[in-house]
Each structure stands twice: as structure tokens, then as C-alpha cells.
């Protein structure tokens, strides 16, 4: 790296009257990259050194470095300094997307999020699988490396503490609501009222069967609010409800309604109905959470209640593009099909 030429590149921009000192510093570093004065992996001058050479205030230099980090051009390494992260000066923003897993409905969210952002924004996708150690490791290893963080959180005290270490203005919580300190943006689901309303609308149909079976794993990624609604519903409507930890292969039986949140359980149940010659929607009922295109098609349609994950993806992208704060709880809707 040629520091002297880099400093001159920055100083020479002072002739542009429309540039603020912050803009002068940002553009000077970008010009330095374009002119090969600095390259990927180089450590930039420290804030103090930049202050001495340019005469700019500490706050101005810090603001410029942070903008270049948000564009993905620089990265900050704890106690080491600021480093050039890429030679691509057209990269405007680098986004960290941390979600549960790449299930079909989350793929719908991602695809709409990615498409709506356009080509100049880099999105790196990580998965935590509701594992706190993985969640903590991903966030801690990527702090200061991204301009924005879009995160589907784990609902625990420890996870909240990890999230609160990120700058609130650069954080968007998606899917699950968690209460954090300070003012932050979110686009999330509501589960308790939504699931109860779905059960309520389906009550006459559910009553046609002898048993309502809900597969729910305690201490899992499944929303506990859905379990609360299920218990309330079967009590108020005097329905024979059963809660099981998981579906056992081959146990599908007629005259029952089965409700699962997990797609893998759904596919197993549907396979067993075919093997046993049972008719979904006639011999038994099936209800699933989180809609996707496959559920619209298979077995003449699976009844679901769900938010619009495509819309959530587009809303999240709009936040990234505009940085306009958002606090939105998306509406779950019942989608009635052949299975119930």
C-alpha cells in the first residue's frame, strides 16, 4: 500500500466544493482502490494517523470507515484495525442474513428478498438451526463485517444478549419477535391469536373426526404460543385433543385430524396415507403451518395457516434499501384446501 499517494488522493478531492469531508474521505479511499494504491487485505491508516495527515475530525473518519464497511469495501478486525475487504468498489452494501434453515417457505422468503435487492448488494446466508452455540458463533465472528444484519432470532435470554451487541440501526429481526433493549426494526409473525383463529374457523370440520393430534416438540424451534392456542381450543370446544412429541412412521390412522409444523413430518404422513390407501380430506384430515407452492399442489392441496413469506422477503429488502425503520407484525391467514 502506498500511504503517501493515498493521502494525496484524499486531499486532492478538496477542490470539489460539493463534497463534505466525509464524502471526500470515502471517495478518496475508493479512488485509491481503483488506482491500485491499496488492495484487498491491506490495512488502512488508523483513525489517529488519518487525523494527522488529513486534519479531519475523529468523528468524520469514523463515519467514513463505517460507511465503507456497510458497503462491504472495508472490514473491521477487533483491536487490529480496518482492512480492505474487496477490490470491487461497485459493491454498495454487504448484508448478513441469519435464518433457521433453508426450508421451502424460507427459500420463498430468501428468493424474494434477494430478487428485490438488485445486483449491487451482497447477501451472505447463514443457518443456526435453533442451536444457540451456532447462533452465537455466527454473530460474534461477523460483528463489524456487515452493513446490515437480517436475523431470525432464537427465543432465549442468552440469544437476546448476543443480538443486543449489534448496532440497532443496522439490525432487522424477521420471523420471530423478541424484545430487545433500544429501538430496532422487525417484520415478524404473531402465533397465538393466529393459530387459535385458524382452529376456530376449522372447528366444524375438526369435530367431524374423533381426534385432533398435534405434534409438538418442547424446547424446540416450534412456537410455544401455538401449543397454548391448541390447548385452549380443545378445552373450549370439548374436542378430543392429543399432543405428541413427533410422528411415528406408519402410525397414520383414519378418523383423525393431524396437525404438524414440520414439513418432514408432513411428507412422512402423506407417504403413509398413500401406502395404507387412505384418502386425505375424507378418511382423515391434515393441517400444516407455513404455506408454500408444494402444499398448494400435492394431494389436491394441504390446508395451512401462514403469513405471506414472499411479501415478508420484499418488505425486508425494502428496509435494506431504504433504511427506513419498520415495526410490522404480519397477518397469518387460513388457506383452506382439500386436506381439511
N, C-alpha and C positions, 0 to 999 in steps of 0.2 A: 504494500500500500504506500502510495506517495502522499504523505500527510500535507506537505507544503503545497502541492498542487491542489489538493482537496480544499484546503483553507482558502486558497486564491479563487477557486471555482465558486465557493460560497460568497466571498467578498465581492466578486465581480458582479453578482446579481443585484447589488445595492443600487445600480443605475436604473433598475426597473421600479419606478415610483409606486406602481400599484401593488407591489409585493410588501407584505408585512415581514418583519424579521423572522417570524415563524415560517412563513411560506418561502422565504429566501433560503433558510437552512434546509428545509425539506427538499426543495428543488435543487439546491446545490449538491446534496448527497446523491440524489437521483442522477444528476448530470455526471457526478464523479463515477457512478456505476456505468453509465452509458459510454463514458470516455475511457473506461478501464483503469481509472485511478485507484479504485477499490474493487474487490472481487468477493465472491461468495466465500465465507469463512473468515474474512478479515475482521479484526476488532477495531471498532471506531474509536476516535479520541474520546476520553472520558468527558463527563459534563464539565468538570473543572478546567480541563485542557481546552475544551471548546470555548468556554467563557473567556479564558485568557487570550485566545487567538482571534476571536470574533468581536468580543466586547458585548455579546448578548447576555441577557439575564439568565439565571439558572432555570427559572420557570419556562422561559421561551425554548431553551434547549430541551428540557424535559418533555415539553409538549410536542416538539417536533419529533423526538425519538419515539414517543408513544404513538404518534400518527403513523410513522414508518413501520412500527411493529404491527399496528392494526391492519396495514396494507399487506403484511406478510413479507416486507422487504428486510426488516431487521428482526432480531430476536434478542431477548434479554436473558442472560445466564446469571443466576444468583451469585453476587459478590465477585463476579468476573468482569462484567461489563456488557456492552452492546456489540453484537456481531451481525455481519451481513448474512441474511438467510437465503437470499436468492439473487441471481443476476437478472431476473425477469422484472424489470421496472414497470411493466404494464399490469402486474398483479396488484389490484386495488385493495383487496381485503382477504384475510385468511380466517376461516370460521372453523371452530371445533364443535362437532355435533356428537354428543354422547347420549346414546339411547339404550334400551333394554337388550334388544336382539333384532335380527332382520326378519321378523315375521311378515306375512303378506300385507297386513294393514300398515305396518311400519314402513314397509317398502313403498306403499302408496304415499305415505307422508313424505318420505325422503325424495321420491321422484318428483313430486310437485314442488317441494322445497328447492331442489336442485334446479329444475327447469325454470322456475320463476326468478331465480337469482341472476341468470345470464352467465356468460362465459368468463368474465374477468374476476370472478370470486372463487377462491379455492375453498372447498369443503373437505375436511378430513373427518371420517366417520369412525367412532369407537363404540364398543359394546361393553356394558358392565354386567349383564345377565343377573341383575339384582344381587350381585356379590359386592359387599362393602369394600373388601380389600382391593378388588379390581377397580371399583369406582374411585376410591381414594388415590390409588396409584396413578390412574389416568389423569386425574385433575392435578395432582401435585407435580407430575412430570411435565405438564403442559401449561402451567401457570406462567403468564408473561409471554407465551409463544403465539398467542392468537389475538386478533382484534375483537372477536366476539365469541361467546360460548353459548350454545343452544343445548340445553341439558334436560333429559327426562330423569328426574331425581329418584333416589331411594328414600323411602319414608322412615327415617330414623334420626335420632338426636345427633349421632356421630356424622351422618351424611350432611345434615344441615350445617354443622360446624365447618365442614370442608367447603361447602358451597359459599359460606359467608366470607371466605378468604378471597373470593373473586370480586373484581370491581362490579358493583351493581348496575352501572350504566352499560356494561358490556355483557350482561347476563340475561338470557331469556329462558325461563322454565317452561317446559312443554309437557303435556300429557297429565302428570300428577301434580296437584297443588301441594306445596309445602310452605309453611310460614317462616320466612327469614327476617332477620333484622334489616332495617332500612327499606328504601323504596326500590323495587325491582319490577321487571315486566314478566308476564306469564300468559300462556294460552293453554288452558287445561280443561280436563273433564270434571264433571260432577257425577258421583256414582250412586249415592244413597237414594236421593229422590228419583233419579233417572231409572234405576233398576226397579224400584217399587212401582213407578208408573207403568213400566213395561209389564210387570207381573199383573198389575191391576187391569190393564187392557186385555190381557190374555186369560184372566180368571175364568170366564165361562168355558173356554176351550180346555184349560187345565183341569177343571172339575169333571170333564168327561172321562178322565183317566183315574186309575186307582192310586197312583203315587207320583209325587213330584221329587225327582232326585237331583241334588245339586252337588257337583264335585268341586270341593274347595280344600286347598292345602293351607293350613295355618302357617304363619311366619314365612309366607312366600310373597311373590310379586303381586298376587291377586289382591284387589282392593277389599279391605275388611268391611267397607260400607255396603258392599253387595251382599255379604253374609248377613249383616244386620237387617237389610231390607227383606231378604229371603225369610228370615225367622219371623219378622213382623207380619209378612204376608200370609204365611201358612197358619199362623195363630189367628189372625183376624178373619180369615176365610175358612177356617176349620178344614184345612187341606192336609192330607197325609204326606208330610214332607220328610225327606231323608237327606242327611248330609254325609257324604263320603269323601275320604281324602283323595281318591283317584279312581279312575275307571279300570276295572279288571277285564282284560281281553276275554271275549267270549261270553260275558255276563249279560249282554243286552237281552231284554225281555219285553213282551208285549204288554199293553195296558199301562204304560208308564210314560211320563214326560221326563226327559233328561236335559239338564242344563249344565253346560261347561263353558269356561272362559278360555281353555286351552285348545288350540287347533289340532294338536297331535291327538288329544282325546277324541275330538270330534271325528277326525279321519278314521280312528280305530272303531268308533261306534258305527259309523256308516258302513265300514267294511263288514262288520259283524252282522248288520241288518241284511246285507246282501247275501252273506253266507247262509243265514238262517231263513231267508225267504220272507222277511218281514217288510211291510210297506210303511215307509216313513210318512207321517201325516195321517195314517189310517190305523195301523196296528199300534203305533207308538208316536210320541211327539218329541221333537228335538228343538231346543233353544240355544243359541250361541251368542256370545258377546263379541263385539268388534267386527264390523262388516268388511267384506272385500268382494272383488269380482267373482271369485270362485264360488262363494256361498250363494251368489245370485243364480248360478248355473246348475251346480250338482244336485242330484236327486230332486229336480224340478224346483229347487230353491230352499235354502235354510233360513228360517226365521231368526232375526237378530235384533239386538238394540245396540246402537252405535252412534258415535259422532261421525262427522264427515272428515276423514283423515286427509283427503286431498285438500280440502279447504283449510285445515289446520296447517298443512305444509305451505300453502300460499300465504297465509297470514304471517307465519314465521319468517318467510322470505321478505315480506314487506317490512317487517321490523328491522331485519338486517340491512335492507336497502335505505330505509328512511331514518332509522334510529329513533323513531317516534315511540315513546313509551306506550305499552299496551297492557291492559288487565282484562282478560276475556275468559269467561267460563263458557265452553261450548255446549250446546244442547245435544243430549243423547236422544235419538228418535227410534221408535219401534218400527221395524221393517218386516211386515207380515208376508210370509211365503208359505209354500206347501207343507213344510215340516211341522207346523203347529198353527 
